[in-house]
């Protein structure tokens, strides 16, 4: 899952399009939510954010997960 995110953030067309990234985030949201729960980090529901509006809330949650994992590292 993290490798998919890293690739998408660095490869066109995803890296240049918040809508495409939001679509990918929606596909990965269940897995990311599961990881977030184990770290007490809430990942927002995709249905609450139409279109590209899901980009920022998901990205903030994913960054929170990465920070927690780095601390444990």
Gaussian input, Z-matrix of N, CA and C with variables (Angstrom, degrees):
# hf/3-21g

backbone

0 1
 N
 C     1     B1
 C     2     B2     1     A1
 N     3     B3     2     A2     1     D1
 C     4     B4     3     A3     2     D2
 C     5     B5     4     A4     3     D3
 N     6     B6     5     A5     4     D4
 C     7     B7     6     A6     5     D5
 C     8     B8     7     A7     6     D6
 N     9     B9     8     A8     7     D7
 C    10    B10     9     A9     8     D8
 C    11    B11    10    A10     9     D9
 N    12    B12    11    A11    10    D10
 C    13    B13    12    A12    11    D11
 C    14    B14    13    A13    12    D12
 N    15    B15    14    A14    13    D13
 C    16    B16    15    A15    14    D14
 C    17    B17    16    A16    15    D15
 N    18    B18    17    A17    16    D16
 C    19    B19    18    A18    17    D17
 C    20    B20    19    A19    18    D18
 N    21    B21    20    A20    19    D19
 C    22    B22    21    A21    20    D20
 C    23    B23    22    A22    21    D21
 N    24    B24    23    A23    22    D22
 C    25    B25    24    A24    23    D23
 C    26    B26    25    A25    24    D24
 N    27    B27    26    A26    25    D25
 C    28    B28    27    A27    26    D26
 C    29    B29    28    A28    27    D27
 N    30    B30    29    A29    28    D28
 C    31    B31    30    A30    29    D29
 C    32    B32    31    A31    30    D30
 N    33    B33    32    A32    31    D31
 C    34    B34    33    A33    32    D32
 C    35    B35    34    A34    33    D33
 N    36    B36    35    A35    34    D34
 C    37    B37    36    A36    35    D35
 C    38    B38    37    A37    36    D36
 N    39    B39    38    A38    37    D37
 C    40    B40    39    A39    38    D38
 C    41    B41    40    A40    39    D39
 N    42    B42    41    A41    40    D40
 C    43    B43    42    A42    41    D41
 C    44    B44    43    A43    42    D42
 N    45    B45    44    A44    43    D43
 C    46    B46    45    A45    44    D44
 C    47    B47    46    A46    45    D45
 N    48    B48    47    A47    46    D46
 C    49    B49    48    A48    47    D47
 C    50    B50    49    A49    48    D48
 N    51    B51    50    A50    49    D49
 C    52    B52    51    A51    50    D50
 C    53    B53    52    A52    51    D51
 N    54    B54    53    A53    52    D52
 C    55    B55    54    A54    53    D53
 C    56    B56    55    A55    54    D54
 N    57    B57    56    A56    55    D55
 C    58    B58    57    A57    56    D56
 C    59    B59    58    A58    57    D57
 N    60    B60    59    A59    58    D58
 C    61    B61    60    A60    59    D59
 C    62    B62    61    A61    60    D60
 N    63    B63    62    A62    61    D61
 C    64    B64    63    A63    62    D62
 C    65    B65    64    A64    63    D63
 N    66    B66    65    A65    64    D64
 C    67    B67    66    A66    65    D65
 C    68    B68    67    A67    66    D66
 N    69    B69    68    A68    67    D67
 C    70    B70    69    A69    68    D68
 C    71    B71    70    A70    69    D69
 N    72    B72    71    A71    70    D70
 C    73    B73    72    A72    71    D71
 C    74    B74    73    A73    72    D72
 N    75    B75    74    A74    73    D73
 C    76    B76    75    A75    74    D74
 C    77    B77    76    A76    75    D75
 N    78    B78    77    A77    76    D76
 C    79    B79    78    A78    77    D77
 C    80    B80    79    A79    78    D78
 N    81    B81    80    A80    79    D79
 C    82    B82    81    A81    80    D80
 C    83    B83    82    A82    81    D81
 N    84    B84    83    A83    82    D82
 C    85    B85    84    A84    83    D83
 C    86    B86    85    A85    84    D84
 N    87    B87    86    A86    85    D85
 C    88    B88    87    A87    86    D86
 C    89    B89    88    A88    87    D87
 N    90    B90    89    A89    88    D88
 C    91    B91    90    A90    89    D89
 C    92    B92    91    A91    90    D90
 N    93    B93    92    A92    91    D91
 C    94    B94    93    A93    92    D92
 C    95    B95    94    A94    93    D93
 N    96    B96    95    A95    94    D94
 C    97    B97    96    A96    95    D95
 C    98    B98    97    A97    96    D96
 N    99    B99    98    A98    97    D97
 C   100   B100    99    A99    98    D98
 C   101   B101   100   A100    99    D99
 N   102   B102   101   A101   100   D100
 C   103   B103   102   A102   101   D101
 C   104   B104   103   A103   102   D102
 N   105   B105   104   A104   103   D103
 C   106   B106   105   A105   104   D104
 C   107   B107   106   A106   105   D105
 N   108   B108   107   A107   106   D106
 C   109   B109   108   A108   107   D107
 C   110   B110   109   A109   108   D108
 N   111   B111   110   A110   109   D109
 C   112   B112   111   A111   110   D110
 C   113   B113   112   A112   111   D111
 N   114   B114   113   A113   112   D112
 C   115   B115   114   A114   113   D113
 C   116   B116   115   A115   114   D114
 N   117   B117   116   A116   115   D115
 C   118   B118   117   A117   116   D116
 C   119   B119   118   A118   117   D117
 N   120   B120   119   A119   118   D118
 C   121   B121   120   A120   119   D119
 C   122   B122   121   A121   120   D120
 N   123   B123   122   A122   121   D121
 C   124   B124   123   A123   122   D122
 C   125   B125   124   A124   123   D123
 N   126   B126   125   A125   124   D124
 C   127   B127   126   A126   125   D125
 C   128   B128   127   A127   126   D126
 N   129   B129   128   A128   127   D127
 C   130   B130   129   A129   128   D128
 C   131   B131   130   A130   129   D129
 N   132   B132   131   A131   130   D130
 C   133   B133   132   A132   131   D131
 C   134   B134   133   A133   132   D132
 N   135   B135   134   A134   133   D133
 C   136   B136   135   A135   134   D134
 C   137   B137   136   A136   135   D135
 N   138   B138   137   A137   136   D136
 C   139   B139   138   A138   137   D137
 C   140   B140   139   A139   138   D138
 N   141   B141   140   A140   139   D139
 C   142   B142   141   A141   140   D140
 C   143   B143   142   A142   141   D141
 N   144   B144   143   A143   142   D142
 C   145   B145   144   A144   143   D143
 C   146   B146   145   A145   144   D144
 N   147   B147   146   A146   145   D145
 C   148   B148   147   A147   146   D146
 C   149   B149   148   A148   147   D147
 N   150   B150   149   A149   148   D148
 C   151   B151   150   A150   149   D149
 C   152   B152   151   A151   150   D150
 N   153   B153   152   A152   151   D151
 C   154   B154   153   A153   152   D152
 C   155   B155   154   A154   153   D153
 N   156   B156   155   A155   154   D154
 C   157   B157   156   A156   155   D155
 C   158   B158   157   A157   156   D156
 N   159   B159   158   A158   157   D157
 C   160   B160   159   A159   158   D158
 C   161   B161   160   A160   159   D159
 N   162   B162   161   A161   160   D160
 C   163   B163   162   A162   161   D161
 C   164   B164   163   A163   162   D162
 N   165   B165   164   A164   163   D163
 C   166   B166   165   A165   164   D164
 C   167   B167   166   A166   165   D165
 N   168   B168   167   A167   166   D166
 C   169   B169   168   A168   167   D167
 C   170   B170   169   A169   168   D168
 N   171   B171   170   A170   169   D169
 C   172   B172   171   A171   170   D170
 C   173   B173   172   A172   171   D171
 N   174   B174   173   A173   172   D172
 C   175   B175   174   A174   173   D173
 C   176   B176   175   A175   174   D174
 N   177   B177   176   A176   175   D175
 C   178   B178   177   A177   176   D176
 C   179   B179   178   A178   177   D177
 N   180   B180   179   A179   178   D178
 C   181   B181   180   A180   179   D179
 C   182   B182   181   A181   180   D180
 N   183   B183   182   A182   181   D181
 C   184   B184   183   A183   182   D182
 C   185   B185   184   A184   183   D183
 N   186   B186   185   A185   184   D184
 C   187   B187   186   A186   185   D185
 C   188   B188   187   A187   186   D186
 N   189   B189   188   A188   187   D187
 C   190   B190   189   A189   188   D188
 C   191   B191   190   A190   189   D189
 N   192   B192   191   A191   190   D190
 C   193   B193   192   A192   191   D191
 C   194   B194   193   A193   192   D192
 N   195   B195   194   A194   193   D193
 C   196   B196   195   A195   194   D194
 C   197   B197   196   A196   195   D195
 N   198   B198   197   A197   196   D196
 C   199   B199   198   A198   197   D197
 C   200   B200   199   A199   198   D198
 N   201   B201   200   A200   199   D199
 C   202   B202   201   A201   200   D200
 C   203   B203   202   A202   201   D201
 N   204   B204   203   A203   202   D202
 C   205   B205   204   A204   203   D203
 C   206   B206   205   A205   204   D204
 N   207   B207   206   A206   205   D205
 C   208   B208   207   A207   206   D206
 C   209   B209   208   A208   207   D207
 N   210   B210   209   A209   208   D208
 C   211   B211   210   A210   209   D209
 C   212   B212   211   A211   210   D210
 N   213   B213   212   A212   211   D211
 C   214   B214   213   A213   212   D212
 C   215   B215   214   A214   213   D213
 N   216   B216   215   A215   214   D214
 C   217   B217   216   A216   215   D215
 C   218   B218   217   A217   216   D216

   B1=1.4268
   B2=1.5248
   B3=1.3168
   B4=1.4569
   B5=1.5218
   B6=1.3298
   B7=1.4573
   B8=1.5269
   B9=1.3399
   B10=1.4647
   B11=1.5247
   B12=1.3163
   B13=1.4629
   B14=1.5265
   B15=1.3061
   B16=1.4643
   B17=1.5292
   B18=1.3236
   B19=1.4630
   B20=1.5194
   B21=1.3164
   B22=1.4632
   B23=1.5262
   B24=1.3194
   B25=1.4665
   B26=1.5169
   B27=1.3301
   B28=1.4638
   B29=1.5216
   B30=1.3266
   B31=1.4618
   B32=1.5271
   B33=1.3296
   B34=1.4641
   B35=1.5134
   B36=1.2734
   B37=1.4686
   B38=1.5232
   B39=1.3306
   B40=1.4674
   B41=1.5164
   B42=1.3050
   B43=1.4652
   B44=1.5268
   B45=1.3027
   B46=1.4613
   B47=1.5257
   B48=1.3214
   B49=1.4633
   B50=1.5294
   B51=1.3303
   B52=1.4617
   B53=1.5257
   B54=1.3210
   B55=1.4592
   B56=1.5300
   B57=1.3309
   B58=1.4663
   B59=1.5228
   B60=1.3357
   B61=1.4694
   B62=1.5236
   B63=1.3293
   B64=1.4617
   B65=1.5203
   B66=1.3239
   B67=1.4659
   B68=1.5226
   B69=1.3206
   B70=1.4626
   B71=1.5276
   B72=1.3261
   B73=1.4609
   B74=1.5230
   B75=1.3195
   B76=1.4655
   B77=1.5323
   B78=1.3336
   B79=1.4647
   B80=1.5248
   B81=1.3199
   B82=1.4591
   B83=1.5292
   B84=1.3285
   B85=1.4618
   B86=1.5272
   B87=1.3226
   B88=1.4697
   B89=1.5231
   B90=1.3093
   B91=1.4648
   B92=1.5261
   B93=1.3177
   B94=1.4666
   B95=1.5328
   B96=1.3321
   B97=1.4715
   B98=1.5239
   B99=1.3146
   B100=1.4760
   B101=1.5279
   B102=1.3130
   B103=1.4682
   B104=1.5263
   B105=1.3274
   B106=1.4601
   B107=1.5208
   B108=1.3340
   B109=1.4752
   B110=1.5207
   B111=1.3192
   B112=1.4610
   B113=1.5307
   B114=1.3273
   B115=1.4624
   B116=1.5297
   B117=1.3427
   B118=1.4708
   B119=1.5252
   B120=1.3131
   B121=1.4644
   B122=1.5241
   B123=1.3173
   B124=1.4628
   B125=1.5283
   B126=1.3125
   B127=1.4582
   B128=1.5242
   B129=1.3238
   B130=1.4614
   B131=1.5256
   B132=1.3205
   B133=1.4554
   B134=1.5276
   B135=1.3199
   B136=1.4656
   B137=1.5259
   B138=1.3178
   B139=1.4698
   B140=1.5284
   B141=1.3259
   B142=1.4657
   B143=1.5266
   B144=1.3345
   B145=1.4538
   B146=1.5320
   B147=1.3324
   B148=1.4668
   B149=1.5328
   B150=1.3287
   B151=1.4667
   B152=1.5054
   B153=1.3311
   B154=1.4645
   B155=1.5249
   B156=1.3337
   B157=1.4635
   B158=1.5267
   B159=1.3275
   B160=1.4641
   B161=1.5249
   B162=1.3167
   B163=1.4575
   B164=1.5330
   B165=1.3265
   B166=1.4710
   B167=1.5314
   B168=1.3362
   B169=1.4672
   B170=1.5298
   B171=1.3254
   B172=1.4559
   B173=1.5256
   B174=1.3267
   B175=1.4633
   B176=1.5260
   B177=1.3151
   B178=1.4681
   B179=1.5244
   B180=1.3223
   B181=1.4593
   B182=1.5169
   B183=1.3323
   B184=1.4653
   B185=1.5292
   B186=1.3261
   B187=1.4703
   B188=1.5225
   B189=1.3161
   B190=1.4617
   B191=1.5214
   B192=1.3145
   B193=1.4622
   B194=1.5185
   B195=1.3193
   B196=1.4765
   B197=1.5208
   B198=1.3325
   B199=1.4644
   B200=1.5267
   B201=1.3319
   B202=1.4643
   B203=1.5283
   B204=1.3179
   B205=1.4659
   B206=1.5320
   B207=1.3146
   B208=1.4691
   B209=1.5284
   B210=1.3243
   B211=1.4623
   B212=1.5338
   B213=1.3224
   B214=1.4668
   B215=1.5183
   B216=1.3395
   B217=1.4260
   B218=1.4326
   A1=110.90
   A2=118.48
   A3=120.44
   A4=111.79
   A5=116.83
   A6=118.91
   A7=111.02
   A8=117.61
   A9=120.94
   A10=110.70
   A11=116.37
   A12=120.45
   A13=111.08
   A14=116.29
   A15=119.92
   A16=111.54
   A17=116.51
   A18=119.60
   A19=111.21
   A20=116.50
   A21=120.31
   A22=111.78
   A23=116.73
   A24=119.84
   A25=113.34
   A26=116.99
   A27=119.90
   A28=114.33
   A29=118.03
   A30=120.88
   A31=110.09
   A32=115.74
   A33=120.51
   A34=109.00
   A35=119.53
   A36=128.54
   A37=113.63
   A38=119.20
   A39=120.74
   A40=112.80
   A41=116.85
   A42=119.80
   A43=112.65
   A44=117.22
   A45=121.32
   A46=113.87
   A47=117.70
   A48=119.70
   A49=111.43
   A50=116.26
   A51=120.89
   A52=112.02
   A53=117.27
   A54=120.16
   A55=110.40
   A56=117.32
   A57=120.46
   A58=111.05
   A59=116.49
   A60=119.29
   A61=110.86
   A62=116.99
   A63=119.70
   A64=110.82
   A65=116.85
   A66=120.44
   A67=110.79
   A68=116.90
   A69=120.77
   A70=110.33
   A71=116.11
   A72=120.24
   A73=111.00
   A74=116.67
   A75=120.74
   A76=110.53
   A77=116.14
   A78=120.45
   A79=111.57
   A80=116.56
   A81=121.70
   A82=113.43
   A83=116.99
   A84=119.72
   A85=114.04
   A86=119.21
   A87=119.23
   A88=111.61
   A89=116.57
   A90=120.21
   A91=111.14
   A92=116.35
   A93=120.37
   A94=110.18
   A95=117.44
   A96=120.00
   A97=110.88
   A98=116.73
   A99=120.50
   A100=109.97
   A101=116.82
   A102=121.18
   A103=109.77
   A104=116.06
   A105=120.73
   A106=112.36
   A107=116.54
   A108=119.68
   A109=111.45
   A110=116.95
   A111=119.61
   A112=111.96
   A113=116.64
   A114=121.67
   A115=112.24
   A116=116.14
   A117=122.51
   A118=112.28
   A119=116.17
   A120=122.76
   A121=107.41
   A122=115.17
   A123=119.34
   A124=110.09
   A125=115.01
   A126=122.07
   A127=106.29
   A128=117.84
   A129=119.67
   A130=113.32
   A131=114.87
   A132=121.84
   A133=110.02
   A134=117.88
   A135=120.84
   A136=113.19
   A137=117.28
   A138=120.55
   A139=112.50
   A140=117.00
   A141=121.07
   A142=112.62
   A143=116.76
   A144=121.48
   A145=110.06
   A146=117.71
   A147=119.67
   A148=112.48
   A149=114.37
   A150=120.58
   A151=113.61
   A152=115.29
   A153=120.27
   A154=113.18
   A155=117.33
   A156=120.06
   A157=112.83
   A158=117.34
   A159=120.35
   A160=111.93
   A161=116.99
   A162=121.14
   A163=112.34
   A164=117.19
   A165=120.89
   A166=113.21
   A167=120.10
   A168=118.48
   A169=113.08
   A170=116.69
   A171=119.62
   A172=110.12
   A173=116.65
   A174=120.75
   A175=111.26
   A176=117.28
   A177=120.07
   A178=111.42
   A179=116.60
   A180=119.88
   A181=111.90
   A182=116.64
   A183=121.05
   A184=110.94
   A185=116.73
   A186=119.44
   A187=111.13
   A188=116.78
   A189=120.34
   A190=111.59
   A191=116.85
   A192=121.39
   A193=110.34
   A194=116.47
   A195=119.74
   A196=111.16
   A197=117.84
   A198=120.35
   A199=111.32
   A200=116.22
   A201=119.88
   A202=110.71
   A203=116.41
   A204=119.75
   A205=110.80
   A206=117.34
   A207=120.27
   A208=111.28
   A209=117.15
   A210=121.39
   A211=110.87
   A212=115.02
   A213=120.04
   A214=111.68
   A215=114.57
   A216=124.15
   A217=122.08
   D1=-47.83
   D2=179.62
   D3=-64.36
   D4=-34.46
   D5=178.04
   D6=-66.87
   D7=-35.73
   D8=176.18
   D9=-62.80
   D10=-42.95
   D11=178.75
   D12=-64.09
   D13=-46.07
   D14=-178.91
   D15=-61.38
   D16=-43.93
   D17=178.69
   D18=-63.18
   D19=-45.64
   D20=-177.61
   D21=-63.03
   D22=-34.49
   D23=-179.69
   D24=-73.80
   D25=-13.59
   D26=-176.46
   D27=-118.38
   D28=-4.64
   D29=-175.74
   D30=-121.43
   D31=132.30
   D32=174.10
   D33=-69.54
   D34=150.66
   D35=4.62
   D36=-85.34
   D37=-11.15
   D38=-176.08
   D39=-60.22
   D40=-43.95
   D41=-173.97
   D42=-62.33
   D43=-18.97
   D44=-177.69
   D45=-107.19
   D46=6.63
   D47=-171.66
   D48=-140.67
   D49=106.36
   D50=-179.17
   D51=-61.73
   D52=-32.06
   D53=179.78
   D54=-65.53
   D55=-45.91
   D56=178.33
   D57=-63.49
   D58=-42.10
   D59=178.06
   D60=-63.67
   D61=-39.94
   D62=177.88
   D63=-61.42
   D64=-38.06
   D65=177.42
   D66=-63.36
   D67=-43.33
   D68=177.00
   D69=-62.98
   D70=-43.62
   D71=179.71
   D72=-59.01
   D73=-38.73
   D74=178.39
   D75=-62.63
   D76=-40.18
   D77=179.16
   D78=-64.64
   D79=-33.94
   D80=-176.38
   D81=-93.66
   D82=-4.55
   D83=-169.75
   D84=-60.54
   D85=-39.20
   D86=-179.33
   D87=-61.96
   D88=-43.80
   D89=179.65
   D90=-67.42
   D91=-41.60
   D92=179.96
   D93=-67.64
   D94=-38.41
   D95=176.96
   D96=-62.12
   D97=-39.21
   D98=179.24
   D99=-62.32
   D100=-44.73
   D101=178.24
   D102=-65.02
   D103=-44.07
   D104=179.66
   D105=-58.77
   D106=-42.98
   D107=178.82
   D108=-58.66
   D109=-39.63
   D110=-179.29
   D111=-67.11
   D112=-18.47
   D113=-179.67
   D114=-110.63
   D115=9.06
   D116=-177.46
   D117=60.58
   D118=38.85
   D119=176.83
   D120=-118.99
   D121=125.38
   D122=-178.24
   D123=-90.74
   D124=128.43
   D125=174.53
   D126=-102.12
   D127=126.92
   D128=-176.18
   D129=-66.52
   D130=155.70
   D131=177.83
   D132=-73.24
   D133=131.25
   D134=179.39
   D135=-58.52
   D136=-34.44
   D137=-177.47
   D138=-63.15
   D139=-20.19
   D140=-179.44
   D141=-79.53
   D142=-11.35
   D143=-175.13
   D144=-133.28
   D145=98.44
   D146=-178.42
   D147=-71.14
   D148=150.62
   D149=174.84
   D150=55.37
   D151=-136.62
   D152=-175.74
   D153=-76.64
   D154=-3.62
   D155=179.30
   D156=-65.71
   D157=-15.05
   D158=179.53
   D159=-78.06
   D160=-15.82
   D161=-175.80
   D162=-54.70
   D163=-58.51
   D164=-174.01
   D165=-65.45
   D166=-48.23
   D167=-179.40
   D168=-61.23
   D169=-40.60
   D170=178.75
   D171=-67.17
   D172=-45.06
   D173=-178.72
   D174=-59.41
   D175=-41.35
   D176=177.97
   D177=-63.34
   D178=-42.01
   D179=177.37
   D180=-64.17
   D181=-43.08
   D182=179.46
   D183=-63.95
   D184=-38.90
   D185=176.43
   D186=-64.20
   D187=-38.27
   D188=176.11
   D189=-60.91
   D190=-41.14
   D191=176.75
   D192=-62.19
   D193=-46.99
   D194=-179.22
   D195=-61.79
   D196=-40.89
   D197=178.46
   D198=-61.51
   D199=-43.23
   D200=179.49
   D201=-64.49
   D202=-41.76
   D203=179.34
   D204=-64.70
   D205=-38.00
   D206=178.74
   D207=-65.17
   D208=-37.85
   D209=178.97
   D210=-63.85
   D211=-35.39
   D212=-178.68
   D213=-80.21
   D214=-19.35
   D215=-170.66
   D216=-48.58

